[in-house]
Amino acid sequence: MLVLFAVASCRNATAPATNDATSNEAVSTTPPFQTKEPDRYYATRTITIIPAQGETIVTETLIAKDGPLRREESRTASQQIVYLETREGRFVLLPEAKVYAAVTPDDEAASDGESEENSPDRLLHLEPISTSYQAMGSEVIAGRNTRKYRVIVNSSTSANVSQNETLIWIDETLNMPLKSETKSPDGARTTMELTNIAIDPDFGLFQVPADYEKIAFPELRKQLQTARLNP
């Protein structure tokens, strides 16, 4: 999988829960839900990181998937960047410079995996001391029906035990996380939300434009580094 850049802060108003959770809701140690990315869809994913100290970071990514084809488009520093997975291979595109490069497994291994750390699906694959799950009923978010859960993760760090709490909303139609809110012990918060959802992405999203120039991946990476240094 190509590097993912982690979509808008959770500003959409939510309708009152249609099945309010109570303190008597059962708590389990196994996930009471199963998630799977749809085979075909298009959406905007916004991840907002609010640290205990420092500036808030908002990362917005356009995601399109059609079977094995995938596109992720985001902006890093002052540079727009697109990752493509096609039948011909994997590519990175810089639309403003109209250049692209093929990505080899070695290039991919050396890439920054920051977005995977921020992925809402990551909470399902942690190695904690213990994890508990609690069903919180159902809610309607931006017109979409969801099931809400609370996930408490107790993890060990240097002999200390820390507890993270995540509220996660699973879309009943897509069967994937539509929204999540995570609180860390140090006061930091991370939110994720999917918006602009469609189930019929344009096939042109998965093609390299004919007028783009192909360059070597090291040269493309150099252009990205320059953009980060000169935002």
N, C-alpha and C positions, 0 to 999 in steps of 0.2 A: 504494500500500500504506500502510495506517495505520502510525503509529509503533509499533514493536514494543518491548515491554519484555522485555528479555531476561528457568530451571528448575533439584534438590537437588545438593549437592556430590557428587562421584563416590564414594559410599560403598559401592555394591553390589559385592560380591566377584565377581571374574571367574574363570571356570574356566581351567585351564591351556590354552595354545594348542594346537589340534589339528593345526596345521601350522606348527611353529616356524620363524621367519625366521632366516637365518644371515647372516654378513657377506658371503656370495656372492650375496645377492639383488640382482637387477638394479635399477639406478637410472635413471630416465627423467626427461626434462624436460617431458613432457606427462602429464596426469593419467591413471593407469591405471584410473580408475573414472569412472562417470557417476552423478550424483545428481539426483533429482527428487522434489519434495514429493508425497506421495500425494494423490489426488483426494479421498479421504474418510478422515479419521482424527481421533483425539482423543489428546492426550498432555499430560504435564507437562514443561516444559523448565526446567531449573535451570542458571543460569550463576553460577559462583563466581569472583570476581576477588580474587586474593591479591597485593596490591602489594608491592614491595620494602620499602616503609615505609608505615605507616598501617594502617587497619582493613580486614579482609576484608569484601567486599560480596557478598551472596548475593541473587540475583533469581530468583524463581519465577514462571513464567507458565503458565497453563492455555491450551492451544491446541486449537481445534476447527475442522475444515474439511469442507465438503460442497460440492464443486464451486466455484462462485463465492462461496459463503457462507463467512464466516470469523468467528471469535471469538477474542480474546486477552484474558485476564483476569489482572491482576496487582495488586500493592499498591505504591504509592509513598508514602513517608513513612507517615502514618497513614491514608491514603485508599485504598480499593479502587477500581480503575478497570477498565472493560471497553471494548474497542474492537470494534465490529461492522461487518462489511461485508455488506450485504444487497442484495436486488434493488431495494429502495426507496432505497438510498443508504448512506452511511457515518455512523456514530453513535458518540458517546462516552457511556458511562453511569457514573454514580456510584451504586452500589447502596445505600450507607448513607444517602445523601440522597434516594434515589428520584427522581433527575432525570436527564435526558439531553439531548444537543444534537446537531444535524446538523453534519457536518464538510464544509466546502467545500474545493476545491483550494487556495485561498489559506490557509485555516486549517492545512491539512496541510503546506504548504510551510514555514510558520513554526514547525512543531513540532520538538521536540528529536529528533535522529536518533541518540542515543547507542546504542540497542540494535542498530542496524545495524552500528555499529563493532564490537560484541561478537559479531555473528552468526558461528557456525562456518562458514557457507557463504561468508563474506567472503574466506576464504583462497583461494578458487577464482577470485576476481575482483580480485586485487591487481595493481598495476603494479610488479613488482619488477625488480631487475637480473637475477636468475635464480631459478628455483624447481626443486627436484628432488623426485621422488616415489619411494618405495621400498615395495614390498609386504612386509608383515610376517607374512603367514599369516592364520589364522582364529582367532577366540576366541568363546566363548559368554559373553554378558553378561546376567545376570538371565533366563536361559533362552532368549535370542534369539541366533541365529547371526549373526556379523558377520565382515567382512573388515577387517583392520587395516592401516593405512598410516602411513608417516612422511613428513611434508612439511617440507622445509627452504626457507624463503623468505629470500633475501638482498635487502634493500631499501636504498635510498639516502636518507639524511637529512642535509641540510646538509653535503654532501661526505664524510660518514662512511657506512660500510657496516655495517649491523647484520643479525644473523641470528636469525630466529625459527624454532623447531622446534615442529611440531604433530604429535601422534599423533591419528589419526582412525579411528574404527570405523564402518564402513558396514553398516547392517542389510541382510541379504541378502534379506529379504522386502519391507521398505518401500523399499529402495534409497535411503535417506537417512542422514545422519549420526546415529548413535545416541549417540555420545559423542566428545568431543575434549578434548585436554589441550595447552595451548600454553605454552611457556616463552620469555620475552623475555630479551634480553641483560642487562637491569638486574636480573634475578632475579624479576621479576613472573611470576605464573602465572595462567592462566585455564582453567577447566574448564567443559564443558557436558555435560549428560546428559539424555536423554529417558526418562521413566518413565511408569507407568500408561497404557500404550499400548492403544488400542482402535481398531477400524476401522469402528465404526457409531455415530457421534455422534448424540445426541438432537436432533431438529429444533428443539425449544424453545430450545436454546442460541443460536439465531440470530435470536431475536425480542426486541423491546423489550417488557418487561412492561407490561400495560395500566394499572397504577396508577402509572407513572412520569410525572412532570411534564416537559414539554418546555420548555427554556430556551434562550437565545441562547448560542452558543459562548463569547463573551467572558466571560459571567457564569460559565459552568462552569469556564473556565480560571482565573478569579479564585478560585473555591472551591478548586481544586487548589493554587494558590499559597499560599493561607491555610493549607492542610493541611501544606504543606512547611515553612512558617515556625513552625507550632505542632504538631510531631509528638507 
